[in-house]
Amino acid sequence: MRSYHSSVLLVLVVTSAWAQSGNVLASVPRIQASGEGVVQVKPDQAKIDIGVVTQAPTAQAAGAQNATQLQSAIVSLRAVLGGNTEIKTTGYSLSPVYSYPQNGKPSIEGYRAVDTIEVTMDDFTVIGKVIDAATKGGANEVQRLQFTLKNDSSARAAALAKAVHEARSNAAAMAGAMGVKLGRLISLEQGASEGIQPVAFTAEARVAAVPTPVQADTIEVRASVTLTMAVE
């Protein structure tokens, strides 16, 4: 029986000590500061969203016409880019098109089919040729051209380092203004908004005598952090 009471006493003492430690940590004066890091890098990959939009009296006719134009556009793209280029479907829809008479009920006057593919490439010198080949081959929408990175790990690490340095400098500035010194680090959290900020380019379909001019720019990789430090 005596041994049982000793065990209970030990648990109570440890629990009490842990609670006191938590209370002390919660009462430590602290400063919270945020920082953001931005790294400018050259893109090494481009992605183009190309669309085919067709309309016909029936759903079957719209779908068939859309498939024919899309296949023609893909053949034209392969001729420019070669067989190893990544081309994948990113969207497809088939929907009725309504007419709305002034004094009558809406009625279906046809069907619209929309198919979107994404083309990924490493060679930026052929981007203009790709846009023109797609439109000449049957595509009638160039929805987006996006420059990005194949792997952003090193750029992200550099942006995070800058963000931490800025947050630490902000904390030091606030501590200096209050006449206190920074102590130990309590917490460091990575923000949710970091990542690549791609450069986007949009254009409508066109058939040109010369390739569409496209100039790749630098892109931004962003990171943000929030740190909490004790003050003395």
Secondary structure, 3 states (H helix, E strand, C coil): CHHHHHHHHHHHHHHHHHHHHHHHHHCCCEEEEEEEEEEEECCCEEEEEEEEEEEECCHHHHHHHHHHHHHHHHHHHHHHHCCCCEEEEEEEEEEEEEECCCCCCCEEEEEEEEEEEEEEECCHHHHHHHHHHHHHHCCCEEEEEEEECCCCHHHHHHHHHHHHHHHHHHHHHHHHHHCCCEEEEEEEEECCCCEEECEEEEEECCCCCCCCCCCCCCEEEEEEEEEEEEEC
